[in-house]
Amino acid sequence: MAVTHLDRPHVRSRQIEAGNRLNILVIIFLVSLLIPLTLDLGGFKLLTYRVVLLLLFFPALVSWIRGDAGRHMVADYMMIFLAGWVALAMLVVNGVVASWQGVGIHTAEMLGSYMLGRSFVRTPEQFLKVSRILVIGFVLMLPFALAEALTSQNFLLKMWDLVGPAFGDVSHEQRLGFDRVQGPFEHPIHFGVYGGALIGLAFYVVSYGRGVWGHIWRTFLVVITAFFSLSSGPLAAMTMQISLISWDLILERFKQRWWVLAGIVAVIYVVLDILSNRTPIEVMISYFALNAQTGYGRILIFEHGMKNVIANPLFGLGFNDWVRPAWMTSSVDMYWIYYAMVNGIPAGFMSLASYFAVMIAVIRRPMTDDRMRKYRMGWVVSMLGLFMAGWMVHFWKVPFVLYCFLLGLGGWFINYQPEEDADTDAGTPEPKQGLSYTRFPTRPGRRRLASE
């Protein structure tokens, strides 16, 4: 049997090694998320991660266009449409002069981070390394978070101030006897959303193959660190993830457990819709809020926000202020209605549709390998946590680019084809009933054997 260049052991070894390496561009991006340095340059507020995304935007986009990340997905075009519609809406409502800077930053942040995840993370090994960097980088902040919670002193920002201009230490109230932790981010909400999105990755991906206690202590470190943000949205996201993990563990042997859970959620939604004088979303917000005032504020944001959406359905409000009672703040702490308010219903629809397009495609992808299934579960749990948080907080700056990056990261589950088993004896054919995955096409009507 002839041996092709691609089947030679040293070539195959290099291919496997390349698939295991994580692109240095991704590492730089992930590290930049935790660097709070800022620089004002000609009216631009250059944050560390923004500089990185501006430099990586075109390499990531070109890589996607060339097909390096596999076949294009519906969600890819939805994200491109969303970026384009936001630009159009802002130009229509506010004009070129007022909009061009914000449009450029938004495109670089949203599409740049999404394409970075789509284009440069393509294998289980690379996904594992991304998860490790995110989880370990966050857990290393636990001593600083504990010190800030107990002393109200943000030692991380003070240390970065010695390097250059960093985020200011914003004023925030105490909750549950602790000071809300801001860490190296612009707000305590950012600290909570960032860490709260990592529980699924910590439990299913970073802890894979580690045994019961290995899963527990790694996940606990993430939970306790993120807890000190003391923010309702992130705490709700964390609660959801822990609940999903518990459900999965308790009913692990029951194959239909997720259909049962979906049915329970659907029944609860219908019952709440029938029996309550509030919408199910409003009920959910009120129960998951850390205090009654916060919950009531989120409900008012949803009510008046939707009124603004209906009043400005096509292009939204742009930079204009939204209509609300005079005593309400201007903050829109709800990511899932923000696009519809600011850029119109098409933008709001695409922001939700892109999320569900990736989520559904990843869930429906047939998988038999245990590690792949666990990795997928980790990504799904983390993304569901972010979905929950998005009803109670707005994603902006670091949480926003982290969300877009993780969304793009889901693409590798859909496009990845496991390599054929390691080289076997030359005379051992592949079992007839088991057609292995392969990156290379076979001739019509002919099976490809592992020895070919």
Secondary structure as GFF3:
##gff-version 3
##sequence-region A 1 452
A	DSSP	three_ten_helix	5	7	.	.	.	ID=ss1
A	DSSP	alpha_helix	9	20	.	.	.	ID=ss2
A	DSSP	alpha_helix	24	32	.	.	.	ID=ss3
A	DSSP	beta_strand	38	41	.	.	.	ID=ss4
A	DSSP	beta_strand	44	47	.	.	.	ID=ss5
A	DSSP	alpha_helix	48	65	.	.	.	ID=ss6
A	DSSP	alpha_helix	74	94	.	.	.	ID=ss7
A	DSSP	alpha_helix	96	120	.	.	.	ID=ss8
A	DSSP	alpha_helix	124	139	.	.	.	ID=ss9
A	DSSP	alpha_helix	142	151	.	.	.	ID=ss10
A	DSSP	alpha_helix	155	161	.	.	.	ID=ss11
A	DSSP	beta_strand	174	175	.	.	.	ID=ss12
A	DSSP	beta_strand	178	179	.	.	.	ID=ss13
A	DSSP	alpha_helix	188	196	.	.	.	ID=ss14
A	DSSP	alpha_helix	199	200	.	.	.	ID=ss15
A	DSSP	pi_helix	201	206	.	.	.	ID=ss16
A	DSSP	alpha_helix	212	227	.	.	.	ID=ss17
A	DSSP	alpha_helix	232	250	.	.	.	ID=ss18
A	DSSP	alpha_helix	257	275	.	.	.	ID=ss19
A	DSSP	alpha_helix	280	288	.	.	.	ID=ss20
A	DSSP	alpha_helix	292	311	.	.	.	ID=ss21
A	DSSP	alpha_helix	335	343	.	.	.	ID=ss22
A	DSSP	alpha_helix	345	364	.	.	.	ID=ss23
A	DSSP	alpha_helix	370	389	.	.	.	ID=ss24
A	DSSP	alpha_helix	398	409	.	.	.	ID=ss25
A	DSSP	alpha_helix	411	415	.	.	.	ID=ss26
###
